[in-house]
């Protein structure tokens, strides 16, 4: 009887000690945005423009999808900004998700700012100090050179041969 009691006591002590010394790498996040932030960090470290990092959630019928794609390094003056395209799709039906697409610029690993109001029809590429844009709906393309600074607005013309200003404006928001 004493041997069984000692075995039970030893087992309980072992379980308590092993639970306290757990070295699990599972992270506990309090919301989906924290998961998305971690996924964005992975994308930033990857440096591979052929890989898209994705996260999909469905809570009470509401669908949210996060996609992160590394686009390259934008060289402006002496700074090298890493550029990521972030796409957030959300809605109640898979076929009717609304897109929120932005270009996020990182300087020395920290978010510097982002251009907003892009759509899923915009294909974006970064080459040295140039943003290459293509709109698959209007079949137009533009090459926007950013040499000295990051402008507050980017104008993407849809027609070059007319005197009318037909196109889109993308707005930059700098992070504090």
Secondary structure, DSSP 8 states (H G I E B T S, - for coil): -HHHHHHHHHHHHHHHHHHHT--------SSHHHHHHHHHHHHHHH--TT-EEEEEEEETTEEEEEEEEEEEEEEETTEEEEEEEEEEEEESSGGG-EEEEEEEEEETTEEEEEEEEE-TTEEEEEETTEEEEEETTTTEEEEEE--S---SEEEEES-SSSSS--EEEEEEEE--
